[in-house]
Amino acid sequence: MIRGENLTKRYGKHCALDAVNFSVRQGEILGFLGPNGAGKSTVMNIITGYLSATEGDVWINDLNVLEHPREVKKCIGYLPEKPPLYPDMTVREYLRFVAEIKGIKKKAFEAEREKIQELVKIGDVRDRLIGNLSKGYQQRVGLAQALIGSPPLLILDEPTVGLDPKQILEIRNLIRSLGKEHTIILSSHILPEVSAVCGRVLIINKGRIVASDSPENLSQRLMGTGKIMLRLSGEESRARSVLEKLEGLNRLSCTGSSEEGSIDFLIEAEKETDIRERIFFACAENGLPILMMRPVDMSLEDIFLHLTTDEKLKELE
């Protein structure tokens, strides 16, 4: 769907992007993350054709962004961090205006408008001036304009800014449903939101891509080993004697007791070793009921901080 090759952007002596390469598959919901000033907005502006790269190219549906600007823009629905709204227009007038700019015929737009208004829940404010709407409703109107024309690619920059928790959940569910028909690039500083919606994340730092994978895979690769929290019913000494014999065990530590008659362990396996089945059979054979067993993963927040604050870390591409 999208392919960026050797993207470089310089502003005088400052290099905002340094030979960035990335791809986005059709139907994928990609989380695009990076600290302020990392080059994230520059990449999105180049994809949309708002900026040109100093070097390198971007293709959308095999069309070069600079060589086929009109065709490419028809493929993109873009919601910037600050929606491009006109406060003196009503919602109805604004959406009609956007449709005209996109070259959508009146009859086609009339049918589409009702569907979009229902999707983003702005039907009750369609005749109000945009300038009189709350920030949350203005954000919804911005999302509505991105959906006009049903573009195959949606680029959403902070789509839930200004929304309350209930509205955030509604937009999150909407993005998931849109992912069935659209390819989506989602940029957000609300990392739990990215974890809940995106199957893959792309992290940029200091103008370079430092990670591209699912949050789960990044967690495993950064931790370098599998960690498991285990809760057993029984005595610590007996449980420890059983667990210490496990093949592939790297480290075992007791973390206390969370409920009466049980003991908790943090188990660290050797690199690229899955010992969950070994734990199950060893405990079953020795009469140690397993009350809880779950992997210990790095959160997306941990991954993000690790990759954007440790300058010595090698890129994970």
C-alpha positions as CSV (number, residue, x, y, z in Angstrom):
1,M,0.0,0.0,0.0
2,I,2.7,2.5,1.1
3,R,6.4,2.3,0.5
4,G,9.0,4.9,1.6
5,E,12.6,4.5,0.3
6,N,15.6,6.4,1.5
7,L,13.5,9.4,2.7
8,T,15.8,12.2,3.8
9,K,14.7,15.7,4.7
10,R,17.1,18.5,5.4
11,Y,16.4,22.1,6.6
12,G,19.7,23.8,6.0
13,K,22.2,21.9,8.2
14,H,19.5,20.2,10.2
15,C,18.7,16.7,9.1
16,A,15.0,16.0,10.1
17,L,14.9,12.6,8.4
18,D,18.0,10.4,7.7
19,A,17.5,7.8,5.0
20,V,14.2,6.4,6.3
21,N,12.8,3.2,4.8
22,F,9.4,1.8,5.7
23,S,6.3,0.1,4.3
24,V,2.7,-0.2,5.3
25,R,0.6,-3.2,4.1
26,Q,-2.9,-2.9,2.8
27,G,-5.5,-3.3,5.5
28,E,-3.0,-2.7,8.3
29,I,-3.5,-0.4,11.2
30,L,-0.1,1.0,11.9
31,G,0.9,2.9,15.0
32,F,3.4,5.7,14.2
33,L,5.2,6.8,17.3
34,G,8.0,9.2,18.1
35,P,9.0,11.9,20.6
36,N,8.5,15.6,19.7
37,G,10.9,16.6,17.0
38,A,11.8,13.0,16.0
39,G,10.6,13.5,12.4
40,K,7.1,11.9,12.7
41,S,5.2,14.9,11.4
42,T,7.7,15.3,8.6
43,V,7.1,11.7,7.4
44,M,3.3,12.2,7.4
45,N,3.6,15.5,5.5
46,I,5.8,13.8,2.9
47,I,3.3,10.9,2.5
48,T,0.4,13.4,2.0
49,G,2.4,15.5,-0.5
50,Y,2.4,18.5,1.7
51,L,6.2,18.4,1.9
52,S,8.7,17.1,-0.6
53,A,11.7,15.0,0.5
54,T,15.3,16.2,-0.1
55,E,16.1,12.7,-1.2
56,G,14.1,9.5,-1.6
57,D,10.6,8.6,-2.7
58,V,7.1,7.6,-1.4
59,W,4.8,5.3,-3.4
60,I,1.1,4.8,-2.6
61,N,-0.6,2.1,-4.5
62,D,2.5,2.0,-6.8
63,L,2.0,5.8,-7.6
64,N,4.9,8.1,-6.8
65,V,3.6,10.9,-4.5
66,L,5.4,13.7,-6.4
67,E,4.8,12.4,-9.9
68,H,1.1,11.7,-9.5
69,P,-0.1,14.2,-6.8
70,R,-3.8,14.3,-7.8
71,E,-4.2,10.5,-8.0
72,V,-2.4,10.0,-4.7
73,K,-4.4,12.6,-2.8
74,K,-7.6,10.9,-3.9
75,C,-6.3,7.8,-2.0
76,I,-5.7,9.7,1.3
77,G,-8.0,10.9,4.1
78,Y,-5.9,13.1,6.5
79,L,-6.7,14.3,9.9
80,P,-4.0,16.6,11.2
81,E,-3.4,17.2,14.9
82,K,-5.2,20.5,14.4
83,P,-8.2,19.8,12.2
84,P,-8.5,22.2,9.2
85,L,-11.9,23.6,10.2
86,Y,-13.7,26.8,9.3
87,P,-15.4,28.1,12.5
88,D,-17.9,30.4,10.6
89,M,-19.3,27.4,8.7
90,T,-21.9,25.0,10.0
91,V,-21.0,21.3,10.1
92,R,-23.3,20.6,7.1
93,E,-21.7,23.5,5.0
94,Y,-18.2,22.4,5.9
95,L,-18.7,18.8,4.9
96,R,-20.3,19.9,1.6
97,F,-17.3,22.2,1.0
98,V,-14.8,19.4,1.6
99,A,-16.8,17.1,-0.8
100,E,-16.7,19.8,-3.5
101,I,-12.9,20.2,-3.1
102,K,-12.5,16.4,-3.4
103,G,-14.6,16.5,-6.6
104,I,-17.4,14.3,-5.2
105,K,-20.7,14.6,-7.0
106,K,-23.6,16.0,-5.0
107,K,-25.8,12.9,-5.1
108,A,-23.0,10.6,-4.1
109,F,-22.0,12.9,-1.2
110,E,-25.6,13.2,0.1
111,A,-25.8,9.5,0.5
112,E,-22.3,9.3,2.1
113,R,-22.7,12.2,4.4
114,E,-25.5,10.5,6.5
115,K,-23.3,7.4,6.9
116,I,-20.3,9.4,8.0
117,Q,-22.3,11.6,10.4
118,E,-23.7,8.4,12.0
119,L,-20.2,6.9,12.2
120,V,-18.6,9.8,14.1
121,K,-21.8,10.8,15.9
122,I,-22.1,14.4,14.7
123,G,-25.7,14.3,13.3
124,D,-27.1,16.2,16.3
125,V,-24.7,19.2,15.6
126,R,-24.8,19.3,11.8
127,D,-26.6,22.7,11.7
128,R,-24.4,24.4,14.3
129,L,-21.4,26.6,13.7
130,I,-18.2,24.8,14.0
131,G,-16.7,27.6,16.1
132,N,-19.4,27.0,18.7
133,L,-18.7,23.3,19.1
134,S,-16.6,21.8,21.9
135,K,-13.1,20.6,21.1
136,G,-14.3,17.0,21.1
137,Y,-17.0,17.7,18.5
138,Q,-14.6,19.7,16.4
139,Q,-12.3,16.6,16.4
140,R,-15.1,14.5,15.3
141,V,-15.9,16.9,12.4
142,G,-12.2,16.7,11.4
143,L,-12.4,12.9,11.3
144,A,-15.6,13.2,9.2
145,Q,-13.8,15.3,6.6
146,A,-11.0,12.7,6.4
147,L,-13.6,10.0,5.6
148,I,-15.3,11.8,2.8
149,G,-14.8,10.0,-0.5
150,S,-14.0,6.7,1.3
151,P,-10.2,7.0,0.7
152,P,-8.4,3.6,1.0
153,L,-5.7,5.3,3.3
154,L,-6.4,7.2,6.4
155,I,-3.7,9.1,8.2
156,L,-4.9,10.1,11.7
157,D,-2.7,12.4,13.8
158,E,-3.9,12.4,17.4
159,P,-7.5,11.6,16.6
160,T,-8.7,11.5,20.2
161,V,-7.3,14.9,21.4
162,G,-9.9,16.7,23.5
163,L,-12.2,13.7,23.8
164,D,-13.5,12.4,27.1
165,P,-12.9,8.7,28.1
166,K,-16.2,7.5,26.7
167,Q,-15.6,9.4,23.4
168,I,-12.1,8.0,23.2
169,L,-13.4,4.4,23.5
170,E,-16.0,5.2,20.8
171,I,-13.3,6.6,18.4
172,R,-11.0,3.6,19.2
173,N,-13.8,1.2,18.3
174,L,-14.5,3.2,15.1
175,I,-10.9,3.1,14.1
176,R,-10.9,-0.7,14.5
177,S,-14.0,-1.0,12.3
178,L,-12.5,1.4,9.7
179,G,-9.5,-0.9,9.6
180,K,-11.7,-3.5,7.9
181,E,-12.0,-1.3,4.8
182,H,-9.1,1.1,5.1
183,T,-5.3,1.1,5.7
184,I,-4.7,3.3,8.7
185,I,-1.7,5.2,10.0
186,L,-2.4,6.3,13.6
187,S,-0.1,8.7,15.4
188,S,-0.9,9.2,19.1
189,H,0.8,10.0,22.4
190,I,-1.8,7.9,24.2
191,L,0.2,4.7,24.0
192,P,-2.4,2.3,25.5
193,E,-4.7,3.5,22.7
194,V,-2.0,2.5,20.1
195,S,-1.6,-0.9,21.9
196,A,-5.3,-1.5,21.8
197,V,-5.8,-0.7,18.1
198,C,-2.6,-1.3,16.2
199,G,-1.2,-4.6,15.1
200,R,2.3,-3.1,14.4
201,V,4.1,0.0,15.5
202,L,6.8,2.1,13.8
203,I,9.0,4.1,16.2
204,I,11.1,7.0,14.9
205,N,13.7,8.8,16.9
206,K,16.1,11.6,15.8
207,G,15.1,11.1,12.2
208,R,15.6,7.4,12.0
209,I,13.4,4.4,12.3
210,V,14.4,2.5,15.4
211,A,11.7,-0.2,15.6
212,S,9.1,-1.8,13.3
213,D,7.2,-4.8,14.7
214,S,4.2,-5.7,16.9
215,P,4.4,-4.5,20.5
216,E,4.5,-8.2,21.6
217,N,7.6,-9.0,19.4
218,L,9.4,-5.8,20.4
219,S,8.9,-6.7,24.1
220,Q,10.4,-10.1,23.6
221,R,13.3,-8.9,21.6
222,L,14.1,-6.0,24.0
223,M,13.8,-8.2,27.1
224,G,16.0,-10.8,25.5
225,T,14.4,-13.6,27.4
226,G,11.0,-15.0,28.4
227,K,9.8,-14.0,31.8
228,I,6.8,-15.7,33.5
229,M,4.8,-14.9,36.6
230,L,3.8,-18.1,38.3
231,R,1.5,-18.7,41.2
232,L,1.4,-22.1,42.8
233,S,-0.6,-23.7,45.6
234,G,1.9,-25.1,48.1
235,E,5.0,-24.5,50.1
236,E,7.9,-22.4,48.7
237,S,10.7,-24.9,49.4
238,R,8.9,-27.8,47.7
239,A,7.9,-25.6,44.7
240,R,11.4,-24.2,44.4
241,S,12.9,-27.7,44.4
242,V,10.7,-28.7,41.5
243,L,11.1,-25.5,39.4
244,E,14.9,-25.4,39.8
245,K,15.2,-28.6,37.9
246,L,13.4,-27.2,34.8
247,E,15.5,-27.5,31.6
248,G,16.0,-24.0,30.0
249,L,15.6,-22.2,33.3
250,N,17.9,-19.1,33.6
251,R,16.7,-17.5,36.9
252,L,14.1,-18.2,39.6
253,S,13.0,-15.8,42.3
254,C,10.2,-15.8,44.8
255,T,8.1,-12.6,44.9
256,G,6.0,-13.5,48.0
257,S,2.5,-14.7,48.5
258,S,-0.5,-12.9,47.1
259,E,-3.1,-15.2,48.6
260,E,-3.3,-17.7,51.4
261,G,-1.6,-21.0,50.8
262,S,0.1,-19.9,47.6
263,I,3.5,-18.7,46.5
264,D,4.5,-16.5,43.6
265,F,7.6,-16.9,41.4
266,L,9.2,-14.8,38.7
267,I,10.7,-17.3,36.2
268,E,13.3,-16.2,33.6
269,A,13.9,-18.6,30.8
270,E,17.0,-18.9,28.6
271,K,16.9,-16.8,25.4
272,E,14.4,-17.9,22.8
273,T,13.2,-20.7,25.1
274,D,9.5,-21.3,25.9
275,I,9.3,-23.4,29.1
276,R,5.6,-23.0,29.8
277,E,4.7,-26.6,29.0
278,R,7.7,-27.8,31.1
279,I,6.4,-25.8,34.0
280,F,2.9,-27.3,33.5
281,F,4.0,-30.9,33.4
282,A,6.5,-30.6,36.2
283,C,3.9,-29.0,38.5
284,A,1.2,-31.6,37.6
285,E,3.5,-34.5,38.2
286,N,4.5,-33.1,41.6
287,G,1.0,-32.2,42.8
288,L,1.5,-28.4,42.7
289,P,-1.7,-26.8,41.3
290,I,-1.0,-23.8,39.1
291,L,-3.3,-20.9,40.1
292,M,-1.9,-18.4,37.6
293,M,0.8,-18.3,34.9
294,R,1.3,-15.3,32.6
295,P,4.1,-13.8,30.6
296,V,5.7,-10.6,31.8
297,D,5.9,-8.2,28.8
298,M,7.2,-4.7,28.5
299,S,4.4,-2.2,28.0
300,L,4.4,-0.1,24.9
301,E,5.3,2.8,27.2
302,D,8.4,0.9,28.4
303,I,9.4,0.0,24.8
304,F,8.9,3.6,23.6
305,L,11.0,5.1,26.4
306,H,13.7,2.4,26.0
307,L,14.0,3.0,22.3
308,T,13.9,6.8,22.4
309,T,16.2,7.5,25.4
310,D,18.9,4.9,25.0
311,E,21.2,6.3,22.3
312,K,23.4,3.3,22.4
313,L,20.6,0.9,21.4
314,K,21.0,-0.7,18.0
315,E,18.1,-0.2,15.6
316,L,15.4,-2.9,15.6
317,E,14.3,-3.2,12.0
